[in-house]
Amino acid sequence: MKVILSSLFLTVSWVISAQPKMFDGVVVNHRQEVILAKVAVETAFDAVIFRLNSDTAICSILPAHRVNSFRYFDSVTNINRQFISLRYHGVYRFFEIVIYGPVQVIRRIKRGVSPLEANEGHDYDFFCWFGNELTQMKNFKSTVFPLLVQLYGKELEDFISQNKLRLHDQVSVFSIVKKCNELSRRQHLVATR
């Protein structure tokens, strides 16, 4: 047991000391407490590293099961990044939100790939998060699409037909998800009385 704990401590210490860049961000923990801090994510361990005060070198680590979500502005790539923690294969993991709305496209960097060197199109696994269900993008057509057709019906089918979208093409699926989110917002704007 002591060997395991000391190995874990060394690994965590290495992660903190090797962390190249921290960004201004916000962490929402599993108790819904909001933490404003300098933030970095360690994708290999699904952990958020944060420092409350920029004057100190003391960092804290939260594993994915203790985090609801976090976001930060990535000044290197000029992108606002937002992550959520979801249970995947029995373990909580971080997923980056690509398309936000009632139907979300989220992604996870593939194992062994550095986030700094990742190719946007090839080094990520994409998923759909809809109705509290996480579905791999390759299963979108069989699992998620029938539910979307039930909700949005002919208007969604017409959009797909007019734009010649294919359900096996990732870019087409992104367009379909954006359209569903647009239709959802439009439905909520209509008065019911």
C-alpha positions as a printed Julia matrix, in Angstrom:
193×3 Matrix{Float64}:
   0.0    0.0     0.0
   2.86   2.4     0.83
   4.44   1.65   -2.56
   1.2    2.49   -4.36
   0.71   5.73   -2.43
   4.29   6.85   -2.97
   4.04   6.05   -6.69
   0.82   8.05   -6.93
   2.41  10.95   -5.06
   5.42  10.95   -7.39
   3.18  10.86  -10.46
   1.02  13.73   -9.2
   4.11  15.73   -8.23
   5.56  15.19  -11.71
   2.28  16.28  -13.36
   2.19  19.5   -11.35
   5.84  20.37  -11.91
   5.73  19.5   -15.63
   2.55  21.49  -16.35
   3.66  23.97  -19.02
   0.83  26.54  -19.04
  -2.05  27.5   -16.78
  -4.93  29.66  -17.96
  -7.49  31.88  -16.21
 -10.56  29.75  -15.7
 -13.43  28.47  -13.6
 -13.96  25.05  -12.06
 -17.37  23.86  -10.84
 -16.84  20.98   -8.46
 -19.19  18.08   -7.75
 -20.87  20.12   -4.97
 -21.63  22.92   -7.47
 -19.08  25.23   -5.83
 -17.47  27.69   -8.25
 -13.69  28.07   -8.05
 -11.98  30.95   -9.89
  -8.36  29.99  -10.51
  -5.49  29.42  -12.89
  -6.43  26.14  -14.57
  -4.72  23.36  -16.51
  -6.02  19.96  -17.51
  -4.03  16.76  -17.41
  -5.78  14.62  -20.04
  -3.77  11.47  -19.32
  -5.11  11.34  -15.75
  -8.45  13.16  -16.24
  -7.52  15.69  -13.58
  -7.86  19.45  -13.28
  -4.88  21.23  -11.8
  -5.63  24.66  -10.4
  -3.94  27.43   -8.46
  -6.15  29.83   -6.52
  -3.62  32.6    -6.15
  -1.15  33.44   -8.9
   1.37  34.58   -6.26
   1.77  31.09   -4.85
   3.21  27.89   -6.3
   0.71  25.71   -4.43
  -1.55  23.78   -6.81
  -4.55  21.6    -6.11
  -5.76  18.65   -8.14
  -9.32  17.46   -8.66
  -9.99  14.15  -10.43
 -12.87  13.98  -12.91
 -15.3   12.37  -10.46
 -15.0   15.47   -8.21
 -15.61  17.94  -11.05
 -18.87  18.86  -12.73
 -17.36  21.14  -15.37
 -14.58  23.62  -16.0
 -13.66  26.19  -18.58
 -10.78  28.44  -19.44
  -9.59  30.79  -22.14
  -6.74  29.15  -24.04
  -4.66  32.2   -24.94
  -2.23  30.09  -27.01
  -4.94  29.07  -29.52
  -7.34  31.97  -28.78
 -10.22  29.58  -27.91
 -12.62  29.4   -24.98
 -12.52  25.76  -23.91
 -15.26  24.13  -21.86
 -15.19  20.61  -20.42
 -17.73  18.42  -18.66
 -17.16  15.32  -16.59
 -19.17  12.26  -17.63
 -19.16   8.62  -16.69
 -17.72   6.58  -19.58
 -17.09   2.84  -19.3
 -17.59   3.02  -15.53
 -15.07   5.83  -14.95
 -15.51   9.6   -14.96
 -13.7   11.28  -17.84
 -13.38  14.84  -19.17
 -14.97  15.69  -22.51
 -14.49  18.98  -24.33
 -17.67  20.58  -25.64
 -17.48  21.25  -29.37
 -21.14  22.17  -30.02
 -23.22  23.35  -27.06
 -27.0   23.03  -26.75
 -29.7   20.47  -25.98
 -27.83  18.19  -28.37
 -24.08  18.42  -27.77
 -21.06  17.27  -29.69
 -18.18  16.53  -27.34
 -14.75  15.08  -27.84
 -11.91  13.32  -26.05
  -8.32  13.33  -27.11
  -7.07   9.89  -28.08
  -4.76   8.08  -25.69
  -1.09   8.9   -26.12
  -1.66  12.15  -28.03
  -0.4   15.43  -26.6
  -3.07  18.17  -26.58
  -0.43  20.6   -27.83
   0.26  18.47  -30.92
  -3.27  17.17  -31.56
  -4.74  17.32  -35.05
  -8.34  18.57  -34.8
  -9.66  16.04  -37.28
  -7.76  12.87  -36.45
  -6.57  12.87  -32.85
  -9.96  13.07  -31.12
 -12.84  10.69  -30.56
 -16.18  12.46  -31.01
 -19.41  11.74  -29.14
 -22.97  12.99  -28.98
 -24.43  13.87  -25.56
 -28.22  13.9   -25.76
 -30.9   13.0   -23.25
 -28.25  12.14  -20.64
 -26.88   9.47  -22.98
 -23.35   9.43  -24.33
 -23.08   7.96  -27.82
 -20.01   7.51  -29.98
 -20.32   9.47  -33.21
 -20.12   6.27  -35.27
 -23.44   5.22  -33.66
 -25.17   8.58  -34.23
 -27.31   7.33  -37.14
 -28.7    4.29  -35.33
 -29.0    5.65  -31.79
 -29.45   9.44  -31.7
 -30.84  10.33  -35.12
 -34.18   8.45  -34.72
 -34.82  10.39  -31.49
 -34.07  13.69  -33.22
 -36.44  12.84  -36.06
 -39.17  12.14  -33.48
 -38.59  15.57  -31.94
 -38.05  17.72  -35.02
 -39.78  15.67  -37.72
 -40.22  16.94  -41.24
 -38.32  20.17  -40.71
 -35.14  18.24  -39.82
 -35.63  15.75  -42.66
 -36.12  18.63  -45.13
 -32.95  20.32  -43.87
 -30.95  17.11  -44.39
 -32.41  16.57  -47.87
 -31.94  20.19  -49.02
 -28.31  20.25  -47.88
 -27.56  16.71  -49.11
 -26.2   15.71  -45.69
 -24.98  12.18  -45.01
 -25.36  10.62  -41.59
 -21.98   8.87  -41.87
 -20.08  12.11  -42.47
 -18.86  13.92  -39.34
 -19.25  17.41  -40.81
 -22.83  16.57  -41.83
 -23.59  15.32  -38.33
 -22.24  18.59  -36.89
 -24.61  20.51  -39.2
 -27.54  18.33  -38.12
 -26.76  18.9   -34.43
 -26.53  22.67  -34.96
 -29.87  22.63  -36.8
 -31.53  20.63  -33.98
 -30.26  23.14  -31.41
 -31.61  25.98  -33.55
 -35.0   24.24  -33.84
 -35.04  23.64  -30.09
 -34.43  27.34  -29.36
 -37.16  28.26  -31.82
 -39.64  25.9   -30.09
 -38.93  27.52  -26.74
 -39.65  31.0   -28.17
 -43.22  30.08  -29.16
 -45.89  31.07  -26.63
 -48.03  28.18  -25.39
 -51.09  30.3   -24.46
